[in-house]
Amino acid sequence: MRPKPTRALLSGAAAVVSLYLLAACGGTAASAPGGVGTSGASPQERSRIAPAKHGISRPIRISGRNPVYTQEALEAGIEGLMVVKCVIRTSGELTGCRVIKSLPYLDQEVLDATRTWRYTPVLFKGKPTAVDYVFNLRFRLPPRPPPQAVAPGPVP
């Protein structure tokens, strides 16, 4: 039985670490610096990849839910940075998401949340283009409520 998740405090949900265009601009996945993978891309998209340059619009999330803390992660006091890499397709759908840097008890919850995300397409030279995109997700535990004051009373 899966525990009921609790809301997470999440910041920096979409920072680019490496962005490579899967476009008709020459090059191959093997020639991309750092060996950037394109597992979520179609074979046609994988055949053409080029480094990102000026004239590229940044994707903006338009729908989807934020990941939430699982009960296990809350109880274990898990905080930190999780890194997930996906392909943002020309339709704005995310595919091929995989965890690059994990946090205990949160991997599946984050992957489930990314399946609901939709983005504006990335434009390169005015045309929608599929891109590899790296998301940095920072998890911070929610603040604990202050201890309740007990009114002094007679000592029995």
N, C-alpha and C positions, 0 to 999 in steps of 0.2 A: 504494500500500500504506500503510495506516494504522500509525503506530508504536505500539508497546506502551506504554500509559500507566503512570506511576509514581504511587504514593500521594501525595496532596496533604495538606498541613496546612491544615485548614479551620476557621474559627471564625466565630461570629455568623451561622449559616446561615439564620436566620429572623427578621430584625428588620423590624418594620413601619415603612415610611416613610409610606405612605398606605393606609388601609383604608376601603373604602366598601362598604356592604352593598347587595347586589342583592336587595332584598326588597320586599315589598308594603307600603311605608311612604311612598309618594308621591315626587314629584320625577322627574326624568329624567336621563339621562347628560349631556345638554347643560347641565343646571343644577348639576351637581356642581362644586365648587370645583376649579380647576386643570385642568378638562377631562379628568377621569379616564376612560380608555378601558375598554371592556368587550368587547374583541374575542373573548375566549374564552367569553363568555356567550351563551346562546341569545337569540333576539329577544325572547322573553317576559321573560327576566331583565334584558336591557338596557333594557327599557321602564320599569323601576322601580329607582331607586337613591337611597340616602340616606346622609348622613355617619354614620360610626361614632360611637356614644355608649356610655354605661354600659350594662351588662347584656349585653355581648357576650363570648362565650367566645373565648379565643385558640386558634387551631389548633395541634395538636401532631403532629409527624411520627411516624407509626407504622411506616413501612416505606420501603424504597428505599435505593439506594446513594449514597455521597458522590461528588462529582466527583473526578477524579484528575488530576494534572499530566500533560500530554502531554510527550513527549520534547522537542519543539520549545520548549515553554514553559520546561522545565528548562534546556535549553541556552542559551536567551536570557536566563535569570535573571529571568523575569517574576514580579512580586509585585504585590499591590494588591487593590483592592476591585472586585468585579463586581456589578452590580445587574441582577436579573431580575424581571420582573413576570408573574404568572400569575393565573388564576382558580382558586380552590379551590371546586369544586362541592359540592353537598350530599352527594354520595357520598364525598367526600374525595379525589377524583381531581383532578389539576392539568391544566388545558387552557389553550390560547392563550398559552403561555409565549413571552416575547420578551426579548431582551437590551436593557436600557436603557443600561447602562454596560459597555463591553466591555473585555476584556483579550486581548492578542494570543495566538493559538494555543489559546485555552480556550473560546471561544464554543460550538462544537459539542459538546464534551465536557460542558459544564454543561447544555446543553439536553437532551442524551441522558440525563444523570443525573436531571433533573427529571421526565422521563417515567416514571421508576420510583417516584417519591415518592407516598405516600398519607398523608393527614392526617385527624385527627378533624374532623368537620364543625364549622363555626362555628355557634354557637347564638345567635340573636337572639330575645328574648322566648320562650325555650324551644324554638324551632323551628330545624331546620337551614337554613342560609342560604348561598347562593353569595356569595363575596367576591372582589374584586380584592385581591391581596396582593403586596407587594414584598419580595423576598428580597435581603439584602446578604450576599454571599459574599466573605470575605477569604481570599486566597491568600498563604501564606508559604512560601518555599522551605524544604525540609527541611534540618536542620543538616548541615553537611559533617562527615565523619569527621575526627578529628584526624590530622595527618600521622604516619606511622609513624616511630618512632625507629630510626635505623640505629646498630648497635653499632660503636663505634670499633674499628678494626683497624689492622693494619700498613699503611702507605702503600707501594704497590709502587714 
